[in-house]
Amino acid sequence: MTKSPGCSHNTAAFMCSPWLWRGLQREYAFPMSRVGRVAPSIVLVSDYSSPTRLGLLILDSIDEPHRSIAGDYEQLFRDVFKRVGAEIVPVDVRRDALPAHDDCSGWVIPGSRQSVLDDDSWISELRSWISTALENGTPLAGVCFGHQLIAAEMGAQVGRASGGWNIGVIDYEVTSNPPWLEMPDRYSLLASHQDQVLTLPRGAELLATAPTCPVGAYTVGTNVMCIQGHIEFVPELAASLYRSRTERIGSSAVEVALGSLDRPLDRVEVARWLLQTIQQPSIA
């Protein structure tokens, strides 16, 4: 890769054939705001030489044999965020103290087998940490459990989904589009939850909804974004998890979910939205 004349320090240029360019767009979901064609065979890629450091609060582990499919949560999030130019810094809050809020550019609060409704001490401590983060304008991204916990800390109602487990590929309808994002009318992610956000948090803006999930995504200010779906899950992992939970979820629901797994996912693009939101200036 060579530096292009006139490029800033964090912009690189490389020769790219048309077929390779199309492949890059599909693989990395490059939006035109980040990648620009400047000649038939030249591509500019901005902001990828200095990855944004995202802290990942490790709240759980994926059990074997599922973990052998694609790794544990750290590896799963590292893989998807690497594709949008972010570096994951894991902090296992099960054994380590919660980090200082300014240790990273922003924080990802991911999933957990625990319920937001549980009274475990670590959940209470994490809620206090989230409260301080929101007061200070610390950039946050919530995924599944994290999405629910941030909402609960902001006064939203979190509880069981009326229709039972949400599993499989879920299509979310976009209801609003923040000015710093380029969101389509809908997007699709894998889901695996029976709890969900039932009411929108105070001061939040609803971003997406689904027939079985009223609050599929929301933002708070300019640098907090939360989603119910899993950007880190891949279909092979989801299939293994769903099959192992057939007795809890029900065989018919699992069969429907397994039948949805060949549909395309937007997990890389949604990861980009989370990153772009974290990178926004705080208005707190």
C-alpha positions as CSV (number, residue, x, y, z in Angstrom):
1,M,0.0,0.0,0.0
2,T,1.4,3.4,-0.9
3,K,0.5,6.9,0.2
4,S,-1.3,9.0,-2.3
5,P,-0.1,12.6,-3.0
6,G,-2.3,15.0,-1.1
7,C,-3.6,12.4,1.3
8,S,-3.8,13.2,5.0
9,H,-1.7,11.1,7.4
10,N,-4.5,8.6,8.0
11,T,-5.5,8.1,4.3
12,A,-4.0,5.5,2.1
13,A,-4.3,4.8,-1.6
14,F,-3.8,1.5,-3.4
15,M,-4.3,0.2,-6.9
16,C,-7.6,-1.7,-7.2
17,S,-9.2,-3.4,-10.2
18,P,-13.0,-3.0,-10.7
19,W,-13.7,-6.6,-9.6
20,L,-11.6,-6.2,-6.5
21,W,-13.3,-2.9,-5.7
22,R,-16.7,-4.6,-5.8
23,G,-15.5,-7.4,-3.6
24,L,-14.2,-4.9,-1.0
25,Q,-17.5,-3.2,-1.0
26,R,-19.3,-6.5,-0.3
27,E,-16.9,-7.8,2.2
28,Y,-16.3,-4.6,4.3
29,A,-19.5,-2.7,3.5
30,F,-17.5,0.4,2.7
31,P,-19.8,3.5,2.6
32,M,-18.9,6.2,0.1
33,S,-18.3,8.6,3.0
34,R,-15.3,6.6,4.0
35,V,-14.1,5.3,0.7
36,G,-13.9,7.3,-2.5
37,R,-13.1,6.4,-6.1
38,V,-10.6,9.0,-7.4
39,A,-9.6,7.2,-10.6
40,P,-10.7,4.0,-12.4
41,S,-8.1,1.9,-10.5
42,I,-7.4,4.0,-7.3
43,V,-9.3,3.7,-4.0
44,L,-8.8,5.9,-1.0
45,V,-9.4,4.4,2.4
46,S,-9.6,6.8,5.3
47,D,-9.1,6.4,9.0
48,Y,-8.0,2.8,8.9
49,S,-4.4,3.4,9.8
50,S,-5.2,4.3,13.4
51,P,-8.0,2.1,14.6
52,T,-10.4,3.5,17.2
53,R,-9.8,1.7,20.5
54,L,-13.1,0.2,21.8
55,G,-13.3,-1.3,25.2
56,L,-15.3,-4.5,25.4
57,L,-16.7,-5.4,28.8
58,I,-16.7,-9.2,28.9
59,L,-19.8,-10.3,30.9
60,D,-20.0,-14.0,29.9
61,S,-18.4,-16.9,28.0
62,I,-19.7,-19.1,25.2
63,D,-19.8,-22.7,26.4
64,E,-18.2,-25.5,24.5
65,P,-18.8,-27.0,22.0
66,H,-20.2,-23.8,20.6
67,R,-17.1,-21.7,21.4
68,S,-15.0,-23.9,19.0
69,I,-17.1,-22.7,16.0
70,A,-16.0,-19.1,16.0
71,G,-14.4,-18.3,19.3
72,D,-15.6,-16.6,22.5
73,Y,-17.1,-13.1,22.8
74,E,-13.7,-11.4,22.6
75,Q,-12.8,-13.0,19.3
76,L,-16.3,-12.6,17.8
77,F,-16.4,-8.8,18.5
78,R,-12.7,-8.4,17.5
79,D,-13.5,-10.1,14.1
80,V,-16.5,-7.9,13.3
81,F,-15.1,-4.6,14.5
82,K,-11.8,-5.2,12.8
83,R,-13.7,-5.1,9.5
84,V,-14.8,-1.5,10.2
85,G,-11.4,-0.3,11.5
86,A,-11.8,-0.6,15.2
87,E,-9.5,-2.3,17.8
88,I,-11.1,-4.2,20.6
89,V,-9.6,-3.9,24.1
90,P,-11.3,-6.6,26.3
91,V,-11.9,-6.1,30.1
92,D,-13.3,-9.1,31.9
93,V,-15.5,-7.5,34.5
94,R,-16.2,-10.9,36.0
95,R,-12.7,-11.0,37.6
96,D,-11.4,-7.5,37.1
97,A,-12.6,-4.1,38.4
98,L,-14.7,-2.0,36.1
99,P,-12.4,0.3,34.1
100,A,-12.0,4.0,34.1
101,H,-14.4,5.5,31.6
102,D,-11.7,7.3,29.7
103,D,-9.4,4.3,29.3
104,C,-10.8,3.8,25.7
105,S,-12.5,5.9,23.1
106,G,-15.8,4.2,23.9
107,W,-17.2,1.0,25.4
108,V,-19.2,-1.9,24.1
109,I,-21.5,-3.6,26.6
110,P,-22.4,-7.0,25.1
111,G,-24.6,-9.9,25.8
112,S,-24.9,-12.2,28.9
113,R,-26.9,-15.3,29.8
114,Q,-28.0,-13.3,32.9
115,S,-31.2,-11.2,32.8
116,V,-31.2,-7.5,33.4
117,L,-33.9,-8.3,36.0
118,D,-31.5,-10.4,38.1
119,D,-30.2,-8.9,41.4
120,D,-26.6,-10.1,41.0
121,S,-24.1,-7.6,42.6
122,W,-22.1,-7.3,39.4
123,I,-25.2,-6.1,37.5
124,S,-25.8,-3.4,40.1
125,E,-22.2,-2.3,39.9
126,L,-22.3,-2.2,36.1
127,R,-25.5,-0.2,36.2
128,S,-23.8,2.4,38.4
129,W,-20.9,2.5,36.0
130,I,-23.3,3.0,33.1
131,S,-25.1,5.8,35.0
132,T,-21.7,7.6,35.5
133,A,-20.9,7.1,31.8
134,L,-24.1,8.6,30.7
135,E,-23.6,11.6,33.0
136,N,-20.1,12.1,31.7
137,G,-20.9,11.7,28.0
138,T,-18.9,8.5,27.7
139,P,-19.5,6.9,24.3
140,L,-21.4,3.6,24.6
141,A,-22.6,0.8,22.4
142,G,-25.1,-1.7,23.9
143,V,-25.7,-5.1,22.3
144,C,-28.5,-7.4,23.5
145,F,-28.1,-7.5,27.3
146,G,-26.1,-4.3,27.1
147,H,-28.9,-2.7,25.1
148,Q,-31.4,-3.7,27.8
149,L,-29.2,-2.7,30.7
150,I,-28.6,0.8,29.4
151,A,-32.3,1.2,28.8
152,A,-33.2,0.0,32.3
153,E,-30.7,2.4,33.8
154,M,-32.4,5.2,31.9
155,G,-35.8,4.2,33.3
156,A,-37.2,2.1,30.5
157,Q,-39.2,-1.0,31.2
158,V,-37.4,-4.3,30.4
159,G,-39.2,-7.6,30.6
160,R,-40.2,-10.9,28.8
161,A,-41.2,-10.7,25.2
162,S,-44.9,-11.4,24.9
163,G,-44.3,-13.9,22.1
164,G,-41.6,-15.8,23.8
165,W,-38.0,-16.2,22.5
166,N,-36.8,-14.1,19.6
167,I,-34.4,-16.3,17.6
168,G,-33.2,-16.5,14.0
169,V,-32.6,-13.7,11.5
170,I,-34.8,-10.7,12.5
171,D,-35.6,-7.9,10.1
172,Y,-35.6,-4.5,11.8
173,E,-37.4,-1.5,10.2
174,V,-35.5,1.7,10.5
175,T,-37.7,4.5,12.0
176,S,-35.3,7.4,12.1
177,N,-31.9,8.1,10.7
178,P,-29.4,10.2,12.6
179,P,-27.5,12.7,10.5
180,W,-24.1,11.0,11.1
181,L,-25.4,7.6,9.8
182,E,-26.5,6.3,6.4
183,M,-29.1,3.7,7.4
184,P,-31.3,1.9,4.9
185,D,-35.0,1.3,5.4
186,R,-34.3,-2.0,7.2
187,Y,-31.5,-4.2,8.3
188,S,-31.2,-7.9,9.5
189,L,-29.4,-9.4,12.4
190,L,-29.3,-12.6,14.3
191,A,-31.3,-12.6,17.6
192,S,-31.3,-14.7,20.7
193,H,-33.3,-13.3,23.6
194,Q,-36.4,-13.7,25.7
195,D,-36.1,-10.4,27.5
196,Q,-36.3,-7.1,25.7
197,V,-36.8,-3.4,26.0
198,L,-40.5,-2.7,26.2
199,T,-40.6,1.1,26.4
200,L,-38.2,3.6,25.0
201,P,-35.8,5.2,27.6
202,R,-36.3,8.8,28.5
203,G,-34.5,11.1,26.2
204,A,-33.7,8.3,23.7
205,E,-34.6,8.2,20.0
206,L,-36.1,5.0,18.5
207,L,-34.0,3.9,15.5
208,A,-35.5,0.5,14.6
209,T,-38.3,-1.8,15.5
210,A,-39.5,-5.3,14.6
211,P,-43.0,-7.0,14.9
212,T,-41.7,-9.1,17.8
213,C,-39.3,-6.4,19.2
214,P,-40.7,-2.9,19.7
215,V,-37.4,-1.3,20.6
216,G,-34.9,-2.9,18.3
217,A,-32.4,0.0,18.4
218,Y,-32.1,3.5,19.9
219,T,-29.7,6.3,20.3
220,V,-29.1,8.6,23.3
221,G,-27.6,12.0,22.3
222,T,-25.0,11.6,19.6
223,N,-22.6,9.0,21.0
224,V,-24.7,6.2,22.6
225,M,-26.3,3.6,20.3
226,C,-27.9,0.3,21.4
227,I,-29.2,-2.7,19.4
228,Q,-31.1,-5.8,20.4
229,G,-29.6,-8.0,17.6
230,H,-26.2,-9.6,17.7
231,I,-23.5,-8.2,15.3
232,E,-21.0,-10.7,16.6
233,F,-23.0,-13.9,15.9
234,V,-22.4,-15.9,12.7
235,P,-25.0,-18.4,11.4
236,E,-23.0,-21.5,12.3
237,L,-22.7,-20.4,15.9
238,A,-26.4,-19.4,16.1
239,A,-27.5,-22.7,14.7
240,S,-25.5,-24.6,17.4
241,L,-26.8,-22.4,20.2
242,Y,-30.4,-22.7,19.0
243,R,-30.3,-26.5,18.7
244,S,-28.9,-26.8,22.2
245,R,-31.8,-24.8,23.6
246,T,-34.6,-26.7,21.8
247,E,-36.1,-28.0,25.1
248,R,-36.2,-24.4,26.5
249,I,-37.4,-22.6,23.3
250,G,-39.5,-25.2,21.6
251,S,-38.8,-27.4,18.6
252,S,-41.1,-25.5,16.2
253,A,-39.5,-22.1,17.0
254,V,-36.0,-23.6,16.6
255,E,-36.9,-25.1,13.2
256,V,-38.2,-21.7,11.9
257,A,-35.1,-20.0,13.2
258,L,-32.8,-22.5,11.6
259,G,-34.6,-22.0,8.3
260,S,-33.8,-18.3,8.4
261,L,-30.1,-18.7,8.7
262,D,-29.4,-18.6,5.0
263,R,-30.7,-15.0,4.7
264,P,-28.1,-12.2,4.4
265,L,-27.0,-10.3,7.5
266,D,-26.0,-6.7,8.0
267,R,-23.8,-7.2,11.0
268,V,-20.7,-5.5,9.5
269,E,-22.7,-2.4,8.5
270,V,-24.4,-2.2,11.9
271,A,-21.0,-2.5,13.6
272,R,-20.0,0.5,11.5
273,W,-23.0,2.4,12.8
274,L,-22.0,1.7,16.4
275,L,-18.5,2.8,15.7
276,Q,-19.5,6.0,13.9
277,T,-21.9,6.8,16.8
278,I,-19.1,6.3,19.4
279,Q,-16.9,8.6,17.3
280,Q,-19.4,11.5,17.4
281,P,-18.7,14.4,19.7
282,S,-20.6,14.3,23.0
283,I,-23.4,16.7,23.6
284,A,-23.8,15.7,27.3
